[in-house]
Amino acid sequence: MFFHQWLLAGALALPVAGMAAEAVSLSPEQARTLGARFQSIQSSDELNISAHARVVLRPDAQAIVAAPYAGALPRVLVAVGQSVRAGQPVVTFTSPQLYEARRAVAEAESQSRLAQQSLTRDRLLHEDGIIAASRWQSTQARATEAAAMAQARRAELAASGVKLAGNEALLLATRAGIVTEVMVQPGARVDASAPLVRVADPKALELDLLLGREVPLPAVGDSVQVITRGAAGRVEGIAPVGDGSAGMRVRVALAKSGDLRLGESVTAILTLKDSGTEKAQSKAGNRLRIPASALVYWQGQTGVFIRTSKGVRFAPLSVETRDEATAVVRGVLPANAGIAIAGIAALKNLLSGGQ
């Protein structure tokens, strides 16, 4: 029976040998004899692709309490898993540099007060004509400089994040959240800028995806879902991977975090959309989703066999992505055309003229 099918295919092809790009007439009876089956196609304005994603914290979701100066930590006031509020003390801190900073503040404030007193005295003397204008201007300049120095010293101490409570100096959490890491032990000595405690908001999550070059890229604003976790969001940013692999990093901001947990890997579904502008300007045709079995490589091109009102012919397509079951392609196909999903070899022989 198989031999007869191929014989019929060769006979049908004799009148059209050498007309690879032209349509070959094919009746329903001939299609059944060849075992050819066709499936209707529809353009897809939306394309769903799956990708592995890691659940990570948003950049603004965590903060580290660090040592402002080299010093020691007499006590650690929090533990991993503890909830803290913004401004809550997390460790006690002592440092010779801290005492020096406090002394510098006191000295600068004292100099500023003296300069203000001199300013008040010289203003009266200048108004009475006792001192020259140059001396009055010099006194004004010294008072301004002293006030600026005092303000700078106070700002330096405030920027250290140290709160003075009696005889103790305390380092404070800069944001509310959960203590995710305590990196020191009580009594430890640390260098300046050494990280001490990490605080994070466990609910401020996002997805980090790595897409290979064989996957069509989403656009900013495309929707993303993690169906198994009840999470949903949108693409916020796309950046190339700097390892030479041609991969792309995709950052997804979550509107619903569902049951996602920090650090886990999940399967995300990206819904890629064709905008009206893209479709109007695209020279590659519409985006189509077809069975992967329908793709055929013929005469140096990848495409499908389509059935039209005039018969069956080969239509070249560009492949965006494919897996074992389906393929996403772009191409210009006639309206109401059907693609061959079975009998591919017989159709190839038919359009080749039986060669």
Rosetta silent file (secondary structure, phi, psi, omega in degrees, C-alpha in Angstrom):
SEQUENCE: MFFHQWLLAGALALPVAGMAAEAVSLSPEQARTLGARFQSIQSSDELNISAHARVVLRPDAQAIVAAPYAGALPRVLVAVGQSVRAGQPVVTFTSPQLYEARRAVAEAESQSRLAQQSLTRDRLLHEDGIIAASRWQSTQARATEAAAMAQARRAELAASGVKLAGNEALLLATRAGIVTEVMVQPGARVDASAPLVRVADPKALELDLLLGREVPLPAVGDSVQVITRGAAGRVEGIAPVGDGSAGMRVRVALAKSGDLRLGESVTAILTLKDSGTEKAQSKAGNRLRIPASALVYWQGQTGVFIRTSKGVRFAPLSVETRDEATAVVRGVLPANAGIAIAGIAALKNLLSGGQ
SCORE:     score description
SCORE:     0.000 S_00000001
   1 L     0.000  -40.731  179.754    0.000    0.000    0.000 S_00000001
   2 H   -62.017  -39.448  179.215    2.847    2.349    0.848 S_00000001
   3 H   -62.927  -40.290 -179.615    4.393    1.684   -2.559 S_00000001
   4 H   -66.474  -35.532  177.512    1.104    2.558   -4.287 S_00000001
   5 H   -62.342  -45.316 -179.979    0.882    5.836   -2.362 S_00000001
   6 H   -68.108  -34.668  177.846    4.293    6.895   -3.530 S_00000001
   7 H   -63.794  -42.006  178.242    3.497    5.750   -7.059 S_00000001
   8 H   -66.665  -38.364  178.284    0.379    7.907   -7.077 S_00000001
   9 H   -61.235  -41.351  178.582    2.334   10.833   -5.690 S_00000001
  10 H   -66.022  -38.685  179.824    4.826   10.527   -8.505 S_00000001
  11 H   -66.251  -40.115  179.235    2.076   10.329  -11.087 S_00000001
  12 H   -65.368  -29.336 -173.818    0.367   13.413   -9.711 S_00000001
  13 H   -84.956  -13.826 -174.460    3.637   15.318   -9.807 S_00000001
  14 H   -56.724  -40.541 -178.562    4.570   14.606  -13.431 S_00000001
  15 H   -72.282  -12.395 -173.213    2.763   17.622  -14.895 S_00000001
  16 H  -121.831   20.856  179.431    4.368   19.994  -12.439 S_00000001
  17 L   -59.744  136.306  179.408    7.962   18.868  -12.291 S_00000001
  18 L    81.762    6.799  179.606   10.301   21.798  -11.721 S_00000001
  19 L  -114.078   60.778 -171.977    7.532   24.049  -10.381 S_00000001
  20 L   -63.177  -37.514 -174.254    8.490   23.890   -6.713 S_00000001
  21 L   -87.345   -8.346 -178.425    7.118   27.272   -5.766 S_00000001
  22 L   -89.333  157.102  177.794    3.845   26.872   -7.695 S_00000001
  23 L   -74.242  140.804  176.387    0.662   25.348   -6.322 S_00000001
  24 E  -111.050  129.492 -179.057   -0.059   21.749   -7.287 S_00000001
  25 L   -63.673  140.139 -178.595   -3.678   20.703   -7.550 S_00000001
  26 L  -149.146  112.783  179.495   -4.700   18.192   -4.904 S_00000001
  27 L   -82.471  161.954  176.744   -8.206   16.810   -4.550 S_00000001
  28 H   -56.591  -37.251  179.462   -9.589   15.488   -1.253 S_00000001
  29 H   -66.115  -41.470  177.821   -9.388   11.940   -2.629 S_00000001
  30 H   -64.646  -39.180  178.544   -5.740   12.407   -3.564 S_00000001
  31 H   -62.388  -42.109  178.699   -4.992   13.861   -0.130 S_00000001
  32 H   -64.676  -39.424  179.765   -6.538   10.823    1.572 S_00000001
  33 H   -63.021  -38.823  179.633   -4.555    8.495   -0.679 S_00000001
  34 H   -79.107   -9.195 -176.345   -1.326   10.287    0.236 S_00000001
  35 L    75.348   20.789 -178.549   -2.228   10.290    3.925 S_00000001
  36 L   -86.295  132.440  174.844   -2.083   14.085    3.955 S_00000001
  37 E  -126.537  144.280 -176.140   -4.063   15.911    6.613 S_00000001
  38 E  -122.105  150.095 -179.820   -4.420   19.657    6.936 S_00000001
  39 E  -129.737  136.317  178.973   -5.168   21.909    9.875 S_00000001
  40 E   -67.717  151.781 -177.919   -6.515   25.447    9.769 S_00000001
  41 L  -122.324  154.091  177.136   -4.212   28.175   11.072 S_00000001
  42 L  -137.610  141.562  175.019   -4.808   31.424   12.888 S_00000001
  43 E   -70.309  149.832 -176.384   -2.522   34.338   13.516 S_00000001
  44 L  -119.164  109.974  175.018   -1.629   34.827   17.164 S_00000001
  45 L   -74.111  -18.796  178.397   -1.477   38.339   18.605 S_00000001
  46 E  -124.413  137.018  179.921   -0.437   36.742   21.894 S_00000001
  47 E  -126.517  124.968  177.880    2.234   34.133   22.364 S_00000001
  48 E   -99.960  125.687  174.903    2.713   32.196   25.580 S_00000001
  49 E  -128.433  149.947  179.151    6.167   30.862   26.324 S_00000001
  50 E  -104.391  148.159 -179.616    7.456   29.182   29.462 S_00000001
  51 E  -153.470  150.507  176.105   10.751   29.976   31.146 S_00000001
  52 E   -76.788  141.337 -178.296   12.506   29.173   34.391 S_00000001
  53 E  -136.860  146.884  173.341   12.520   32.008   36.911 S_00000001
  54 E  -105.217  140.341  177.421   14.164   32.656   40.266 S_00000001
  55 E   -89.194  117.793 -176.686   12.305   34.416   43.038 S_00000001
  56 E  -129.031  168.937  176.283   14.492   37.257   44.300 S_00000001
  57 E   -82.266  147.078  172.177   14.109   40.384   46.401 S_00000001
  58 L   -64.272  152.739  179.957   13.476   43.742   44.822 S_00000001
  59 H   -57.356  -31.640 -178.451   16.509   46.061   44.920 S_00000001
  60 H   -92.646   11.897 -173.260   14.737   48.328   47.397 S_00000001
  61 H   -93.911   -4.541 -177.047   13.571   45.462   49.607 S_00000001
  62 E  -139.432  157.677  179.466   16.670   45.052   51.741 S_00000001
  63 E  -148.541  149.530 -179.995   19.137   47.128   53.693 S_00000001
  64 E  -115.850  130.505  171.610   22.373   46.423   55.536 S_00000001
  65 E   -87.907  121.027 -176.285   23.352   47.991   58.831 S_00000001
  66 E  -120.457  158.955  178.996   27.112   48.589   58.649 S_00000001
  67 L   -73.794  124.891 -179.998   29.735   49.844   61.078 S_00000001
  68 L   -72.897  -28.407  179.011   30.343   53.575   60.514 S_00000001
  69 L  -137.565  167.113  170.053   33.815   53.381   62.068 S_00000001
  70 L   -66.935  135.426 -177.004   36.223   50.693   63.175 S_00000001
  71 E  -178.691 -160.735 -177.613   35.129   49.558   66.613 S_00000001
  72 E  -125.538  158.850 -178.620   33.558   46.883   68.805 S_00000001
  73 L  -120.686   92.249 -178.660   30.030   45.525   69.281 S_00000001
  74 L   -59.554  -38.565 -176.811   29.326   44.880   72.961 S_00000001
  75 L  -140.715  144.745  170.812   25.804   43.569   72.298 S_00000001
  76 E  -108.148  123.924 -169.120   23.699   42.278   69.406 S_00000001
  77 L   -99.147   -4.165 -178.068   20.060   43.172   70.008 S_00000001
  78 L  -131.954  165.815  178.636   18.285   41.186   67.240 S_00000001
  79 L  -132.938  162.463  179.271   18.209   37.628   65.883 S_00000001
  80 L   -60.365  134.141 -179.606   17.516   36.038   62.504 S_00000001
  81 L    91.636   -7.261 -178.410   13.799   35.970   61.754 S_00000001
  82 L   -80.704  138.568  174.974   12.959   38.820   64.105 S_00000001
  83 E   -80.271  136.830  178.156   10.695   41.606   62.862 S_00000001
  84 E  -131.323  155.331  176.079   12.130   45.087   63.222 S_00000001
  85 L  -106.291  161.444  177.598   10.776   48.551   62.539 S_00000001
  86 L   -62.587  130.887 -179.076   12.607   51.428   60.934 S_00000001
  87 L    88.493    3.008  179.418   14.796   53.167   63.523 S_00000001
  88 L   -80.922  135.543  177.601   14.911   50.190   65.905 S_00000001
  89 E   -63.932  138.457  179.098   18.329   49.543   67.550 S_00000001
  90 E  -117.915  -30.222  176.283   20.016   46.360   66.316 S_00000001
  91 E  -146.696  155.411  168.555   23.495   46.483   67.930 S_00000001
  92 E   -94.650  151.122 -169.233   25.387   48.545   70.475 S_00000001
  93 E  -141.817  140.978  174.597   28.582   50.111   69.216 S_00000001
  94 E  -139.743  141.141 -176.656   31.723   51.639   70.630 S_00000001
  95 L  -161.866  136.448  173.678   34.628   53.197   68.785 S_00000001
  96 H   -58.054  -35.320  179.225   37.437   55.695   69.477 S_00000001
  97 H   -67.221  -32.032  176.823   36.553   57.356   66.178 S_00000001
  98 H   -65.124  -43.891  178.106   32.977   57.782   67.366 S_00000001
  99 H   -63.085  -37.821  177.995   34.193   59.595   70.467 S_00000001
 100 H   -65.026  -38.957  178.236   36.439   61.722   68.266 S_00000001
 101 H   -65.120  -39.708  178.067   33.474   62.567   66.038 S_00000001
 102 H   -65.962  -39.983  178.081   31.428   63.585   69.079 S_00000001
 103 H   -63.294  -39.462  179.932   34.336   65.726   70.338 S_00000001
 104 H   -64.922  -36.607  177.284   34.607   67.393   66.917 S_00000001
 105 H   -64.784  -46.039 -179.303   30.896   68.220   67.010 S_00000001
 106 H   -62.180  -41.841  179.838   31.195   69.749   70.482 S_00000001
 107 H   -65.096  -43.419 -178.848   34.248   71.774   69.458 S_00000001
 108 H   -65.593  -38.433  178.254   32.615   73.040   66.263 S_00000001
 109 H   -67.710  -37.063  177.453   29.457   74.057   68.113 S_00000001
 110 H   -64.611  -44.166  178.421   31.528   75.870   70.744 S_00000001
 111 H   -63.440  -35.679  179.151   33.455   77.759   68.062 S_00000001
 112 H   -67.769  -39.018  177.827   30.188   78.652   66.362 S_00000001
 113 H   -64.852  -43.281  177.967   28.755   80.074   69.603 S_00000001
 114 H   -61.712  -40.234  179.942   31.889   82.175   70.187 S_00000001
 115 H   -65.367  -37.091  177.862   31.741   83.449   66.623 S_00000001
 116 H   -67.273  -37.707  176.794   28.100   84.454   67.081 S_00000001
 117 H   -64.187  -43.193  177.458   28.973   86.331   70.273 S_00000001
 118 H   -63.510  -36.262  179.500   31.775   88.173   68.459 S_00000001
 119 H   -63.979  -42.867  179.147   29.367   88.931   65.641 S_00000001
 120 H   -64.042  -44.112 -178.916   26.860   90.491   68.048 S_00000001
 121 H   -64.638  -47.150 -176.373   29.568   92.570   69.781 S_00000001
 122 H   -70.142  -27.008  176.662   31.204   93.823   66.575 S_00000001
 123 H   -64.299  -42.787  178.400   27.854   94.721   65.028 S_00000001
 124 H   -64.951  -42.684  179.372   27.189   97.110   67.921 S_00000001
 125 H   -63.529  -38.623 -179.611   30.719   98.525   67.723 S_00000001
 126 H   -69.141  -37.355  178.001   30.395   99.037   63.983 S_00000001
 127 H   -65.464  -31.206  178.547   27.049  100.786   64.376 S_00000001
 128 L   -84.965   -2.127  178.905   28.663  103.160   66.915 S_00000001
 129 L    77.374   18.595 -177.249   31.535  103.828   64.514 S_00000001
 130 L   -82.854  -35.445 -179.527   34.145  102.386   66.866 S_00000001
 131 L  -115.291  159.103 -178.880   35.499   99.704   64.494 S_00000001
 132 L   -76.079  160.812  179.247   36.168   99.802   60.786 S_00000001
 133 H   -63.714  -33.015 -179.147   33.914   98.165   58.232 S_00000001
 134 H   -62.965  -39.470  178.378   36.682   95.727   57.289 S_00000001
 135 H   -67.243  -39.428  178.274   36.770   94.304   60.825 S_00000001
 136 H   -62.632  -41.422  177.900   32.985   93.948   60.826 S_00000001
 137 H   -66.437  -38.094  177.697   33.116   92.064   57.514 S_00000001
 138 H   -64.536  -40.726  178.226   35.877   89.790   58.827 S_00000001
 139 H   -64.278  -39.842  177.513   33.807   88.966   61.902 S_00000001
 140 H   -61.352  -43.042 -179.325   30.825   88.117   59.697 S_00000001
 141 H   -63.662  -43.397  179.788   32.947   85.758   57.589 S_00000001
 142 H   -64.291  -37.504  179.015   34.326   83.954   60.662 S_00000001
 143 H   -66.291  -40.731  178.714   30.814   83.506   62.073 S_00000001
 144 H   -64.718  -43.469  179.455   29.551   82.049   58.787 S_00000001
 145 H   -63.728  -41.531 -179.328   32.504   79.649   58.564 S_00000001
 146 H   -66.061  -39.537  178.245   32.056   78.493   62.161 S_00000001
 147 H   -65.576  -40.291  178.687   28.333   77.852   61.649 S_00000001
 148 H   -65.629  -39.713  178.353   29.035   75.850   58.475 S_00000001
 149 H   -63.537  -43.410  179.148   31.691   73.775   60.259 S_00000001
 150 H   -62.989  -39.963  179.113   29.312   72.974   63.119 S_00000001
 151 H   -65.766  -39.973  179.225   26.609   71.943   60.672 S_00000001
 152 H   -64.871  -41.203  179.122   29.035   69.697   58.777 S_00000001
 153 H   -64.926  -40.761  178.082   30.186   67.971   61.976 S_00000001
 154 H   -65.114  -40.512  179.427   26.598   67.341   63.058 S_00000001
 155 H   -65.290  -38.041  178.460   25.723   65.959   59.608 S_00000001
 156 H   -62.229  -43.922  179.927   28.756   63.651   59.684 S_00000001
 157 H   -68.353  -38.525  179.227   27.704   62.189   63.026 S_00000001
 158 H   -66.972  -36.013 -179.438   24.079   61.841   61.903 S_00000001
 159 H   -68.209  -19.857  179.027   25.134   60.069   58.703 S_00000001
 160 L   -69.539  -15.575 -179.650   26.906   57.410   60.737 S_00000001
 161 L    77.388   16.115 -178.076   23.515   56.080   61.821 S_00000001
 162 E   -92.901  133.575  173.612   24.479   56.171   65.484 S_00000001
 163 E  -114.216  128.790 -178.837   21.918   57.022   68.124 S_00000001
 164 E   -93.251  122.367  178.673   23.204   58.048   71.529 S_00000001
 165 E  -128.611   98.527 -175.797   21.181   56.698   74.451 S_00000001
 166 L    66.435 -124.987  179.347   22.799   57.565   77.754 S_00000001
 167 L   -93.011    2.088 -177.809   26.285   56.101   77.767 S_00000001
 168 E  -106.474  145.913  171.578   25.523   53.695   74.896 S_00000001
 169 E  -106.868  130.890 -175.552   25.791   54.231   71.171 S_00000001
 170 E  -117.872  140.286  171.360   23.216   52.296   69.124 S_00000001
 171 E   -99.579  136.945 -168.959   23.132   51.398   65.425 S_00000001
 172 E  -111.417  150.043  171.588   19.614   51.501   63.956 S_00000001
 173 L   -70.578  133.847 -177.273   17.711   49.573   61.284 S_00000001
 174 L   -88.108   -9.505  178.391   17.127   51.843   58.308 S_00000001
 175 L  -150.315  161.692  176.000   13.946   50.073   57.178 S_00000001
 176 L   -82.369  151.173  178.698   11.213   47.826   58.508 S_00000001
 177 E   160.664 -154.916  179.427   11.326   44.117   57.746 S_00000001
 178 E  -112.552  138.152  174.541   12.697   40.774   58.879 S_00000001
 179 E   -72.288  113.372 -178.874   16.260   40.187   60.027 S_00000001
 180 E   -98.414  -16.202 -178.879   17.571   37.753   57.422 S_00000001
 181 E  -159.864  132.896  171.303   21.217   37.670   58.487 S_00000001
 182 E  -115.941  115.372 -169.283   23.315   38.576   61.524 S_00000001
 183 L  -100.741    7.801 -179.006   26.942   38.665   60.452 S_00000001
 184 L  -137.775  163.401  174.633   28.665   39.364   63.796 S_00000001
 185 L  -111.653  152.424  176.778   28.853   37.985   67.312 S_00000001
 186 L   -56.197  135.852 -179.399   28.604   40.030   70.529 S_00000001
 187 L    89.320   -4.909 -177.711   32.003   41.419   71.487 S_00000001
 188 L   -70.961  150.173  172.560   33.385   41.256   67.958 S_00000001
 189 E  -104.320  138.296 -174.473   35.667   43.955   66.612 S_00000001
 190 E  -132.791  160.130  174.920   34.982   45.148   63.101 S_00000001
 191 L   -86.891  166.960  176.217   36.460   47.456   60.502 S_00000001
 192 L   -61.671  139.163  179.535   34.761   50.546   59.168 S_00000001
 193 L    72.739    7.450  177.530   31.919   49.742   56.730 S_00000001
 194 L   -66.713  132.893  177.987   31.797   46.084   57.817 S_00000001
 195 E   -69.942  137.915 -176.529   28.267   44.642   57.304 S_00000001
 196 E  -115.428  -52.528 -175.508   26.593   43.729   60.583 S_00000001
 197 E  -138.702  137.220  176.082   22.893   42.984   60.087 S_00000001
 198 E  -109.437  129.687  179.178   20.769   42.483   56.965 S_00000001
 199 E  -120.597  133.568 -178.411   17.087   43.459   57.052 S_00000001
 200 E  -140.885  155.626  173.808   14.679   42.614   54.218 S_00000001
 201 L   -95.771  107.462 -174.742   10.994   42.744   53.409 S_00000001
 202 L   -67.105  -12.504  179.883   10.091   39.122   52.521 S_00000001
 203 L   -92.717  -10.579 -178.592    6.987   40.246   50.645 S_00000001
 204 L   -89.398   76.916 -173.588    8.847   42.571   48.266 S_00000001
 205 E  -107.046  158.409  170.130    9.590   39.909   45.649 S_00000001
 206 E  -148.394  171.613 -178.788   10.249   39.907   41.933 S_00000001
 207 E  -108.537  142.061  177.029   11.192   37.343   39.280 S_00000001
 208 E  -119.634  114.949 -177.763   14.544   37.028   37.548 S_00000001
 209 E  -112.310  146.090  174.289   14.433   35.180   34.202 S_00000001
 210 E  -120.845  113.826 -176.832   17.274   34.127   31.921 S_00000001
 211 E  -107.555  132.792  176.278   16.198   33.656   28.289 S_00000001
 212 L   -77.561  171.682 -175.980   18.344   31.982   25.652 S_00000001
 213 L   -70.463  -17.297 -179.661   18.752   33.265   22.117 S_00000001
 214 L   -82.491   -4.297 -177.959   16.279   30.680   20.787 S_00000001
 215 L  -104.411  131.221  176.661   13.408   32.249   22.757 S_00000001
 216 L   -62.725  140.593 -175.453   11.596   35.359   21.434 S_00000001
 217 L   -81.399  141.550  173.243   12.150   38.327   23.689 S_00000001
 218 L   -77.256  171.954  173.598    9.289   39.952   25.579 S_00000001
 219 L  -112.387  156.381  176.921    8.703   43.683   25.638 S_00000001
 220 L   -58.962  127.629 -177.616    8.461   45.892   28.693 S_00000001
 221 L   104.751  -15.521  176.929    4.879   45.636   29.908 S_00000001
 222 L   -63.748  144.048 -175.739    4.229   42.063   28.739 S_00000001
 223 E   -82.560  151.714 -179.867    2.386   40.042   31.359 S_00000001
 224 E  -136.311  138.763  178.286    3.918   37.148   33.292 S_00000001
 225 E  -132.207  145.942  166.993    2.207   34.495   35.388 S_00000001
 226 E  -116.839   92.242 -169.167    3.306   31.737   37.732 S_00000001
 227 H   -63.170  -39.903 -176.313    0.126   29.701   37.611 S_00000001
 228 H   -68.796  -16.142 -178.811    1.136   27.104   40.191 S_00000001
 229 H  -114.211   -1.037 -179.699    1.788   29.838   42.775 S_00000001
 230 L    67.830   30.426 -178.267   -1.000   32.259   41.923 S_00000001
 231 E  -108.258  150.228  179.459    1.479   35.033   41.093 S_00000001
 232 E  -150.668  150.559  178.923    1.263   37.599   38.301 S_00000001
 233 E  -168.659 -164.264 -178.417    3.237   40.605   37.140 S_00000001
 234 E  -138.049  152.560  177.978    4.720   42.475   34.209 S_00000001
 235 E   -67.888  126.039 -178.988    8.106   42.748   32.533 S_00000001
 236 E  -107.102  -25.278 -177.578    9.928   45.782   33.943 S_00000001
 237 E  -163.671  150.669  179.562   13.352   45.521   32.361 S_00000001
 238 E  -134.604  133.475 -178.751   15.491   43.564   29.899 S_00000001
 239 E  -146.380  146.122  178.249   19.290   43.498   29.830 S_00000001
 240 E   -71.865  150.269  175.362   21.930   41.371   28.081 S_00000001
 241 L   -82.548  134.205 -173.870   23.941   38.837   30.030 S_00000001
 242 L   -88.211   28.184 -179.414   27.590   39.808   30.135 S_00000001
 243 L  -108.599    9.577  178.485   29.029   36.304   29.676 S_00000001
 244 L    78.252   11.159 -176.769   28.996   36.221   25.871 S_00000001
 245 L   -90.532   -3.266 -176.840   26.160   33.674   25.710 S_00000001
 246 L    66.554   13.175  176.105   23.714   36.027   23.915 S_00000001
 247 L   -79.164  165.094 -179.343   21.243   35.396   26.721 S_00000001
 248 E  -129.572  136.667  174.327   18.999   38.098   28.146 S_00000001
 249 E   -91.957  133.385 -179.223   18.026   38.832   31.742 S_00000001
 250 E  -122.029  126.116  178.267   14.390   39.749   32.265 S_00000001
 251 E  -104.212  128.735 -175.979   13.159   41.422   35.456 S_00000001
 252 E  -117.270  120.420  174.216    9.502   40.953   36.348 S_00000001
 253 E   -86.152  133.254 -174.530    7.727   43.175   38.876 S_00000001
 254 E   -96.395  128.802  170.267    4.967   41.310   40.679 S_00000001
 255 E   -86.732  -31.596  175.740    1.494   42.732   41.211 S_00000001
 256 E  -130.928  121.040 -179.539    0.482   39.521   43.025 S_00000001
 257 L   -88.900  -14.494  176.818    3.136   37.453   44.779 S_00000001
 258 L    54.990 -130.579 -179.178    0.786   34.566   45.581 S_00000001
 259 L  -103.172   21.741 -178.884    2.582   31.731   47.371 S_00000001
 260 L   -65.650  146.414  176.887    6.051   32.538   46.054 S_00000001
 261 L  -124.176  142.369 -178.865    8.979   32.083   48.403 S_00000001
 262 L   -58.377  131.395  174.841   12.295   33.831   48.268 S_00000001
 263 L    93.641  -13.212 -177.394   15.004   31.766   46.587 S_00000001
 264 L   -82.234  159.521  175.693   12.842   29.146   44.892 S_00000001
 265 E  -106.065  134.548 -176.543   12.838   28.353   41.171 S_00000001
 266 E  -135.437  167.727  174.652    9.517   28.313   39.345 S_00000001
 267 E  -100.203  119.930 -178.842    8.147   28.043   35.823 S_00000001
 268 E  -105.534  145.856  176.998    6.806   31.359   34.552 S_00000001
 269 E  -108.225  116.422  177.770    4.506   31.884   31.573 S_00000001
 270 E   -96.617  132.098  175.844    5.263   34.992   29.519 S_00000001
 271 E  -104.580  105.376 -178.718    2.538   36.382   27.279 S_00000001
 272 E   -91.087  131.915 -177.954    4.216   38.161   24.379 S_00000001
 273 E  -115.671  145.117  170.530    2.030   40.578   22.443 S_00000001
 274 L   -93.861  118.424  175.752    2.339   42.069   18.972 S_00000001
 275 L   -73.420  160.778  179.500    1.478   45.757   19.074 S_00000001
 276 H   -59.783  -37.107  179.230   -0.471   47.257   16.193 S_00000001
 277 H   -65.511  -42.624 -179.450    2.579   49.234   15.111 S_00000001
 278 H   -63.110  -41.210 -178.400    4.768   46.139   15.068 S_00000001
 279 H   -68.640  -36.400 -179.153    2.255   44.218   12.994 S_00000001
 280 H   -70.557  -34.050 -175.812    1.848   47.069   10.522 S_00000001
 281 H   -92.036  -12.329 -174.410    5.588   47.540   10.131 S_00000001
 282 L   -70.717  127.161  175.650    6.596   43.880   10.202 S_00000001
 283 L   -91.472   -6.349 -177.705    7.854   42.603    6.864 S_00000001
 284 L   -90.991   -2.318  178.591    8.012   39.042    8.152 S_00000001
 285 L    91.418 -168.365 -177.731    4.240   38.606    8.323 S_00000001
 286 E   -79.181  156.383  173.649    2.014   37.482   11.134 S_00000001
 287 E   -84.929  132.431 -175.872    3.094   35.442   14.114 S_00000001
 288 E  -129.334  146.361  171.832    1.654   31.933   13.961 S_00000001
 289 E  -111.531  123.042 -176.210    1.579   28.979   16.314 S_00000001
 290 E  -134.184  161.636  172.833    1.691   25.645   14.515 S_00000001
 291 E   -63.286  139.770 -179.600    2.417   21.987   15.358 S_00000001
 292 H   -62.835  -28.210 -179.586    6.147   21.328   15.256 S_00000001
 293 H   -68.111  -15.834 -179.044    5.509   18.297   13.043 S_00000001
 294 H   -79.790  -18.086 -178.761    4.251   20.620   10.281 S_00000001
 295 L   -69.989  139.224  178.681    7.662   22.240    9.750 S_00000001
 296 E  -139.184  143.103  176.089    9.614   20.989    6.767 S_00000001
 297 E  -102.627  115.736 -172.282   13.056   21.865    5.407 S_00000001
 298 E  -144.632  129.354  179.043   12.829   22.038    1.647 S_00000001
 299 L    52.119   42.699  175.710   15.045   23.570   -1.022 S_00000001
 300 L    78.432    9.469 -179.097   17.183   25.343    1.582 S_00000001
 301 E  -132.090  153.885  174.352   14.254   26.932    3.408 S_00000001
 302 E  -102.041  134.784 -179.521   12.131   26.157    6.435 S_00000001
 303 E  -172.519 -154.893 -179.274    8.386   26.368    6.016 S_00000001
 304 E  -139.107  159.979  170.088    5.142   24.439    5.689 S_00000001
 305 E   -92.191  127.023 -177.916    2.990   22.923    2.986 S_00000001
 306 E  -118.459  148.668  175.485   -0.280   24.820    2.736 S_00000001
 307 E  -104.025  127.039  177.589   -3.547   24.015    1.004 S_00000001
 308 E  -122.525 -174.608  178.854   -5.240   26.858   -0.803 S_00000001
 309 L   -65.765  -20.335 -179.466   -8.102   27.127   -3.262 S_00000001
 310 L   -94.945   -8.064  179.797   -5.604   26.360   -6.045 S_00000001
 311 E   137.787 -138.958 -178.374   -4.096   23.285   -4.444 S_00000001
 312 E  -125.938  140.536  178.175   -1.047   22.716   -2.249 S_00000001
 313 E  -150.736  168.312  178.773    2.260   24.604   -2.204 S_00000001
 314 E   -91.067  136.112  177.421    5.282   25.292   -0.031 S_00000001
 315 E  -124.644  118.471  178.941    5.356   28.524    2.019 S_00000001
 316 E   -72.035  144.746  179.695    8.630   29.635    3.652 S_00000001
 317 L  -138.252  156.477  171.411    8.473   30.790    7.272 S_00000001
 318 E  -102.816  133.059 -176.140   10.913   32.083    9.862 S_00000001
 319 E   -92.691  123.890  176.526   10.988   30.111   13.112 S_00000001
 320 E   -88.711  -44.797  178.460   11.012   32.142   16.336 S_00000001
 321 E  -160.909  155.741  178.645   10.920   29.256   18.785 S_00000001
 322 E  -155.373  155.544  170.665    9.939   25.608   18.897 S_00000001
 323 L  -135.501 -162.243 -176.130    9.736   22.654   21.213 S_00000001
 324 L   -67.546  -27.304 -173.834    8.684   19.031   20.763 S_00000001
 325 L  -101.589  -45.562 -172.683    4.995   19.890   20.353 S_00000001
 326 E  -131.363  163.698  175.715    4.633   23.357   18.863 S_00000001
 327 E  -136.985  146.723  175.468    6.535   26.000   16.954 S_00000001
 328 E  -110.915  123.362 -173.788    6.087   29.757   16.731 S_00000001
 329 E  -130.992  166.379  172.082    6.773   31.139   13.275 S_00000001
 330 E  -125.477  140.714  178.842    6.357   34.307   11.243 S_00000001
 331 E   179.454  167.711  177.590    5.227   34.388    7.673 S_00000001
 332 L  -104.671  110.951 -178.882    2.734   35.638    5.124 S_00000001
 333 L  -122.682  150.312  179.511    0.092   33.001    4.467 S_00000001
 334 L   -64.393  153.641  175.856   -3.218   33.244    2.583 S_00000001
 335 L   -64.786  143.477  177.836   -6.422   33.694    4.528 S_00000001
 336 L    63.864   18.831  177.621   -8.222   30.459    5.387 S_00000001
 337 L   -77.485  153.134  174.880   -5.180   28.416    4.413 S_00000001
 338 E  -117.767  147.179  179.995   -4.538   25.062    6.044 S_00000001
 339 E  -105.545  146.948  179.764   -1.137   23.573    6.830 S_00000001
 340 E   -76.291  128.554  177.716   -0.181   19.956    6.325 S_00000001
 341 E  -117.049   -2.773  176.703    0.333   18.088    9.597 S_00000001
 342 E  -150.871  156.103 -177.149    0.559   14.555    8.159 S_00000001
 343 L    72.689   28.412 -175.810    1.771   13.045    4.897 S_00000001
 344 H   -63.017  -44.208 -177.548    4.652   15.532    4.765 S_00000001
 345 H   -63.129  -40.860  179.269    7.029   13.196    2.942 S_00000001
 346 H   -65.335  -39.954  178.398    4.444   12.393    0.261 S_00000001
 347 H   -67.263  -37.378  177.590    3.702   16.076   -0.283 S_00000001
 348 H   -62.178  -42.591  178.332    7.405   16.873   -0.524 S_00000001
 349 H   -65.835  -37.431  179.463    7.773   14.217   -3.195 S_00000001
 350 H   -62.503  -48.820 -178.412    4.675   15.535   -4.967 S_00000001
 351 H   -73.171  -18.813  177.548    5.947   19.107   -5.164 S_00000001
 352 L   -84.539   -1.833 -178.778    9.408   17.871   -6.152 S_00000001
 353 L    77.339   22.960  177.623    7.961   16.193   -9.208 S_00000001
 354 L    78.304    8.329 -177.996    8.677   12.752   -7.828 S_00000001
 355 L   -79.612    0.000    0.000   12.453   13.336   -7.950 S_00000001
